[in-house]
Amino acid sequence: MTNILLRLIIIGLVVYEVNMYSNVVEQAWQRCGGKCECKDQSHAHTYIRCNRKLIYENKDKPRIDGWKVVYLTGVAADTAENIRIYCHSCFKQD
C-alpha cells in the first residue's frame, strides 16, 4: 500500500512541475510577442534584438520559425524572467 501511495505522490509532483513549466513558458512567449529575444553580440544582429518572427507550435523544431527556451541561469527556470525565447538559428550559435 505504501508503495502505491508513494507512486501517486511522485506522479502528482511531476504533473505539477509540467504545468508550472508550461505556464512559465507561456508567460515568456507573451512577453516576447512571438519574436526571438536574442541580443548576443556575436550574432549577425549585433547589440540589437534578433526579433525573428516565431510560430508557437514550432517549439523545439529546427525550422526558420522554430524556437527554443534558453535558461539564463543554466538550470530549469521557475519564473518567466529567468528564461528567454530564442529562434532556432540563434540557439544553434550559442
C-alpha positions as CSV (number, residue, x, y, z in Angstrom):
1,M,0.0,0.0,0.0
2,T,2.8,2.4,0.9
3,N,4.5,1.7,-2.5
4,I,1.3,2.6,-4.4
5,L,0.8,5.8,-2.3
6,L,4.4,6.8,-3.0
7,R,3.9,6.4,-6.7
8,L,0.8,8.5,-6.7
9,I,2.6,11.3,-4.8
10,I,5.5,11.2,-7.3
11,I,3.2,11.3,-10.3
12,G,1.3,14.2,-8.7
13,L,4.6,16.2,-8.4
14,V,5.6,15.5,-12.0
15,V,2.2,16.8,-13.3
16,Y,2.5,19.9,-11.1
17,E,6.1,20.5,-12.4
18,V,5.0,20.1,-16.0
19,N,2.1,22.5,-15.6
20,M,4.3,25.1,-13.8
21,Y,6.8,24.9,-16.7
22,S,4.1,25.3,-19.3
23,N,2.8,28.4,-17.5
24,V,6.3,29.9,-17.3
25,V,6.9,29.3,-21.0
26,E,3.6,30.8,-21.9
27,Q,4.4,33.9,-19.9
28,A,7.7,34.2,-21.6
29,W,6.0,33.7,-25.0
30,Q,3.6,36.5,-24.2
31,R,6.5,38.8,-23.2
32,C,8.5,38.2,-26.3
33,G,5.5,38.8,-28.6
34,G,6.3,35.7,-30.7
35,K,9.8,37.1,-31.6
36,C,13.3,36.0,-30.8
37,E,14.7,37.7,-27.8
38,C,18.4,37.1,-28.5
39,K,20.7,40.1,-28.1
40,D,24.0,38.2,-28.3
41,Q,26.7,40.5,-29.7
42,S,28.5,37.6,-31.5
43,H,25.5,37.0,-33.8
44,A,24.6,38.8,-37.0
45,H,22.2,41.2,-35.3
46,T,25.0,42.7,-33.1
47,Y,23.7,44.5,-30.0
48,I,20.1,44.6,-31.1
49,R,17.3,42.1,-30.6
50,C,17.0,39.4,-33.3
51,N,13.2,39.8,-33.5
52,R,12.7,36.9,-35.9
53,K,9.0,36.0,-36.1
54,L,8.3,32.6,-34.5
55,I,5.4,30.2,-34.5
56,Y,4.3,28.9,-31.1
57,E,3.6,25.4,-32.5
58,N,7.2,25.1,-33.7
59,K,8.8,24.9,-30.3
60,D,11.9,22.7,-30.4
61,K,11.6,22.3,-34.1
62,P,14.7,23.1,-36.3
63,R,12.8,25.4,-38.7
64,I,13.3,29.1,-39.6
65,D,10.3,29.9,-37.4
66,G,11.1,27.3,-34.7
67,W,12.2,28.3,-31.3
68,K,13.8,27.1,-28.0
69,V,13.7,28.1,-24.4
70,V,17.0,29.4,-23.1
71,Y,17.7,29.4,-19.3
72,L,19.6,32.4,-18.1
73,T,20.9,30.6,-15.0
74,G,21.8,27.4,-16.8
75,V,19.1,25.4,-14.9
76,A,15.4,24.9,-15.3
77,A,13.6,28.2,-14.6
78,D,10.6,28.7,-12.3
79,T,9.9,32.2,-13.5
80,A,9.5,33.8,-16.9
81,E,12.2,36.3,-16.0
82,N,14.7,33.5,-15.8
83,I,14.2,32.3,-19.4
84,R,14.4,33.8,-22.9
85,I,12.8,32.7,-26.2
86,Y,15.4,32.2,-29.0
87,C,14.9,31.3,-32.6
88,H,16.5,28.1,-33.7
89,S,19.2,29.9,-35.6
90,C,20.3,32.0,-32.5
91,F,20.0,28.9,-30.3
92,K,22.4,26.9,-32.5
93,Q,25.0,29.7,-32.4
94,D,25.2,29.7,-28.6
